[in-house]
Amino acid sequence: MLKHDRYARVGFLFVFPSVVFFGLVFFYPLALAFWNAFHNINILQGTSEWVGIGKFVKVLGHSGFQRSVLVTCGYVLMVVPALLVFSLVLSAIIVGFREKFFGDVATTIFFLPVVTSLVSAGIIWQWIFDPTLGVVNNVLNALGLQDAPTWLQSPSMALPTVAVIGFWVRLGFDVVIFVTAMNSIPASYYEAADIDGASALQQFFRITLPLLNPQIVMVSTIEFIFAFKAFDQIFVTTRGGPSGATKTVLVFLLKDVFNNDYGAACAITVLLLCFLFTISFLQWKFLSTKVEQ
Amino acid sequence: MKSILTFLTVAFFSVVGAAYAGAPVKSTEVIELTYWSVFGQSPPFVQAFGDTGTKLLRAYGYPNATVKAEITNFEGYEQKYLSAFASGKGPDIFVGMAPAWAMDGGLNPVAVPLPDDVAKMYDSKLAPYTASWGTYKGKRYGFAVEGLMQMLYINTDHFKEAGLNPDKAPRTTEEFIEIAKKLTKTDGSGKITRSGYHPRFLGHGLGVADKFLPIVHIFGGRMLSEDMKKADGYINSPESVAAFQFYYDLVYKYKVVNLDFGMPERAFQQGLTSMVFREGCLAGDTIEKAPNVHFRVFPYITAAKDYAPSNLLTWANLISKNSKHQQVAFDLFRALATVEGDIGLHKPAMYEPVLTETFKPTNEYFKTLVYGPALAESLKKKIGPEYLHPKLDAIAYIVGEELTACLKGLAPKAAADRAAKRIDEALAGF
């Protein structure tokens, strides 16, 4: 008992710096955001006035917010399913390499964008998609396509284009997760399937996918959260434009609300947090139960 | 009698001595005033505030004072300012619009009103066109950063090539369209390789609106009502819609614009467009970055109204309430209210001065400006509507976004109606 207490105290000392750090940079601002969301705030004068759910009502009824939610949903729908499918396929191909070296090289290449600064990546992609000077349109022109899209400058193409950038940024992370998970599946399962005459496709759908369920749930949850919070690459490449076509919730918060109504900005943050928490919980609840059972 | 003579002699030499020694020393303390500017497109212009400010402040009685000029990225500058000021920090002096930052009624009260003598000094010295900048609800918080006035830039080589006289720029919208059509070049497939004119439709919505509203004004429209409480019936009035239609037609009916060319300044400097509207700042920038582009500057075009373009963005130098050196900053403003200060602030980047003394065509600096004659002619006209509104950023941003939508194919009336609805929503909330 005494030994246990001593271990507990030492353990607490080890985690104490992290607790303090997270408390200061995460929980305190979070609590403050919750508090501010129910107040009319003047951050310069340090005054606040209780307004109840007034800010939430205002935010939810605002056409700009509603539009930004639609834009965000569009972005999520373009990025998350594509990420799941492509990362699974790529992972299966990488795991299938006979030489481990090639697999490692491929994984590293796919992972590189994850460790690249999103701001730098955004600027580079901005140039790649430039209508007159960009690589993409010059290649398309060389191939004979004269009316190539204006990508980031077109209200109809800007969202799919930033989705491509978001996809590129996140793909490597998912590939690493799936490759690791696939490598941990015992080879005996596949050997038994081979003996039973199962094709590669059948093995993938009957063995690999079910056993990857925990990772699929995790990746889909993480990617949903990342996509819903997409900001850096969008802000750098389009700043929410053209004509609000890529103004996601976070871009809307920063550009339209932050310096006009701080309380409303906090209300958006709270709404976003609650929404993502609920979705994550539901994903975990409904997608993971079958595997755990 | 002898003592009176002695006193008078001492007094005389003291006065003469003081006059020759320069201004009395006010403080020998080491002081650093920080200045934040959003004019990142011209670092020499921002640095000029630091250099001229330091020089004049030292001559004003602060031998150890320095003014440190820093650029704040225009994109997201409001958030950076707000975060800095809210934490009790931020610069001593900053570039902003008074209605947004004025202590008395501003959206985010940070800028302190100038002392009476400084306010009166600027009231009497500022060129009438820039006089309202830096003021809000009758109080003066600062003075205009530069005398921004949009004018028409033409590429003279393109004019000659098209058989047009570069001394004769278009004066009306009809002439503008005709000349733009003659200047436009296409390739075999019909794709525009050189725009007759190129509008601003990319980047920050505020900048887009700033460049578009003069068009709205010359068509007789307005962004907001006179009392600035309503947009419906103004930005979507028949006159304003005509302005949207004018821009729309330039792209889709007359086909004199290639939207792929991006920002108008860059297109002009690359020779991709023959005409653009811009303030005097483009002249110095083009001479430096594109010396092969030969150009001339003319006053803005006219339509139903013959307005000189008012400036949407009334950028002014303001002083923060958080500054520990407010009195020094006030003294700096006193020192800058001189021709020497005005020229020192604007000459390095060839920008428009702001004081009447330097803003007039007879002034030596004014004579050196490429756009001087066009500016002088513009100033003879009535200035278009101004909007000194605390939420100008948010409101004008919407106009910019809807203009972009219009140029990308949305019907002009629909774009104007959407702008009106969104602005009224912003006026009521955020």
Chai-1 contact restraints between the chains, C-beta under 6 A:
chainA,res_idxA,chainB,res_idxB,connection_type,confidence,min_distance_angstrom,max_distance_angstrom,comment,restraint_id
A,I43,B,A86,contact,1.0,0.0,6.0,A-B,restraint_1
A,L44,B,F85,contact,1.0,0.0,6.0,A-B,restraint_2
A,L44,B,A86,contact,1.0,0.0,6.0,A-B,restraint_3
A,L44,B,N108,contact,1.0,0.0,6.0,A-B,restraint_4
A,L44,B,P109,contact,1.0,0.0,6.0,A-B,restraint_5
A,K58,B,G429,contact,1.0,0.0,6.0,A-B,restraint_6
A,P131,B,D260,contact,1.0,0.0,6.0,A-B,restraint_7
A,T132,B,D260,contact,1.0,0.0,6.0,A-B,restraint_8
A,Q146,B,S189,contact,1.0,0.0,6.0,A-B,restraint_9
A,T150,B,D260,contact,1.0,0.0,6.0,A-B,restraint_10
A,P155,B,K408,contact,1.0,0.0,6.0,A-B,restraint_11
A,P242,B,T404,contact,1.0,0.0,6.0,A-B,restraint_12
A,S243,B,E401,contact,1.0,0.0,6.0,A-B,restraint_13
A,S243,B,T404,contact,1.0,0.0,6.0,A-B,restraint_14
A,S243,B,A405,contact,1.0,0.0,6.0,A-B,restraint_15
A,G244,B,E401,contact,1.0,0.0,6.0,A-B,restraint_16
A,V257,B,F430,contact,1.0,0.0,6.0,A-B,restraint_17
A,F258,B,Q79,contact,1.0,0.0,6.0,A-B,restraint_18
A,N259,B,E78,contact,1.0,0.0,6.0,A-B,restraint_19
A,N259,B,Q79,contact,1.0,0.0,6.0,A-B,restraint_20
A,N259,B,L82,contact,1.0,0.0,6.0,A-B,restraint_21
A,N260,B,A394,contact,1.0,0.0,6.0,A-B,restraint_22
A,N260,B,F430,contact,1.0,0.0,6.0,A-B,restraint_23
A,D261,B,F430,contact,1.0,0.0,6.0,A-B,restraint_24
A,A264,B,F430,contact,1.0,0.0,6.0,A-B,restraint_25
